[in-house]
Amino acid sequence: MTEFFRSILNVISVIAIPGLIVVFLGWGFVKKVKVYEVFVEGAKEGFNTAIRIIPYLVAMLFAIGIFRASGAMDVLVAILSPVTELIGMPAEALPMAFMRPLSGSGSLGLMTEIMKTHGADSFLGVLVSTMYGSTETTFYVLAVYFGAVNIKNTRHALPAGLVADFFGMAGALIVCRILFGV
């Protein structure tokens, strides 16, 4: 069962991105859209958006730096590690679970550190990389993009994003446990 699951994931991973590119280009061709020109126009808009979000980005990175430097991450890991051990999630993966909704670069740094320590092909290495790919930087997205377009009332965006992150983390744990037969 595990080998069959791995072979299916390998096939999907090989064809996913080229398949999406072909679908987008094909859809543009069918709809008679000048794909390259539209892409360049979108890139121009993206540059202007990047200029508008810089203050929000700086504020978010500052808050994350304070969170990590204060030791709050270590306290959360210490409190929650007995619970995660019950569900089969290593305590070493908890910092990734906490950092990913806050910061892409912070979680990438944690993931790199875990892979250097435990190995990229270890259960923990595969788990944190799957968590990285299965979740979003929810607080970053809310702070930066909602701030860039002056959205003050985010309504259900934060709870919905955090629920999605939780299920992304849980799904990553389940898939990795199946892949490793743990």
N, C-alpha and C positions, 0 to 999 in steps of 0.2 A: 504494500500500500504506500509506504513512504517513498520508494523508488519511483512508482508510477506518478505520485504527486510531484516529485522533483522534476521528472521528465516533462510533465505538462507545464510546470512553471518555467522551465528552460525554453520550451518552444514559445510560450507567450512572451518571455522577455526578449527573445531574438526578433520577433516580428512586430512587437507593439509600436515602437517609435517609427520604423519605416512604414508600417501600416497606417498610422495616423497621418503621416506626411502625404502619402498617396491619397488617402481619403480627403484631406483638406484641399489638395491640388485638384483632385478630380471633381470635388463639389464646386470649387471655384470655376473650373472649366465648364461644367454643366450649367451653372448660373451665369456664365459669361462675365465673370469678375476678373479684372486685371489684378491678379494675385500679388505680383511683385509691387505694383504701385500702391496697392492697399496696405501691404506690409510696410513699405517705407513710410507712408503716412502715419500708420500706427506707431512706428518707431519714433517719429517726430513728436507725437503726442506723449509718448512714454518719457521722452527726455524732459518735456515741460512738466510732466507730473513729478519726475524725480527732483526737479528744482523746488517744487512746492512742498515736497514731503521732508526735506532736509531738517527743518526744526523739530518735527515730530519724531524723526528717526534719532536725532541726537538726544532728545528727552527720554526715549524708550531705552536706548543703549545705556544712558546714565543710570536709570532705574534698575536695570538688570545688573549693572556693575555693583551697585549698592547691595542688591539682594544676595549676590554671590559672595561679596567681600564681608558681609555682616555675619556669615555663618548660618543664615536662615536655611540654606539648602541642606546643610549637615543635620540640623535639628529636625527638619521634615523627614529626611531619610531615616534617622534614628527612630523616630516615632512610628513610621509606617512600615519599616522593614519586617516586623513580625507578621503583619497582615499579608504582605506580598509573598513571603516565604510559604504561606499556606496555599497560595494559588500557583506556586511554582515559578514565580518571577524572582530572579536574583536581585538582591538588594543593590548590587552594583549598577543595575539598569534604572533605578529610581531617579538619580539625577537627570538622566535623559528624559524620563517621563515628565519631570517638573520643568526642565529647561526648554523643551521643544515648543510648548505653547508660547513661550516668552521670546525666544530668539533663535533664528536659524543659524547664525554664526556661533552663538554660544553652544547650541546643541551639536553643531558640527565639530566644534572643539572637543566636547565631551566624548562624542562618538570616536573621534580620532584617538583620543587618549585611551579609551577602553580597548580599541582595536590594537593599539601598540602594546598594551599590557596583556591582554588575553588572546590576541590573534584575531584576524579578520574572519577566519573560518570556524571559530569557536561558537558555541551556542550563544554566548553573550555578545560576541561581535555581530553575528547574524541578527540577533534580536534587536540590538540598538540601531542597526542600519535599517531594519524593517520598520522599526518605530519611526525613524527619521523620515522614511518615504511614505508612511501611512498616515501621517498627521500634518497639521498645519501650524504655523506660528500665529496663533489666534490673537494674542494681545498685540503683537506687532502689526498684524493686518488691521485690527480695529484702530489702534493708535495712529498709524501712519496713513492708511488710505481713507478712513473715515475723517480723519483730521484734515487731509488734503482737500476734501470736497466739503468741509465744514458741516459734517453731520454731527449733531450734538446728541440726539436721542437715538441710541443704537438698539433700543427695544430688546429684542430676543437674540440679537447677534452674538453676544457673549455667552449666554447659556447654550445656545445651539452649537457654537464653535467648540466649547469645552466638552459638551456631550459627544460631538463628533471626534474630538481628540481622544476621549476616554475609550470610545469604541474602536478607534484606530489602534490604540495601544493594546487593547484586549485582543483584537484581531491579529495583531503582530505576534503577540504571545502565543495564541492558539496555533497559528500557522507555523511558527518556529518550533513549537513543541511537536507538531506533527512531522515536520521535516527532520527533526533530530530524533524522533521516536522517544522523546522524554515523557 
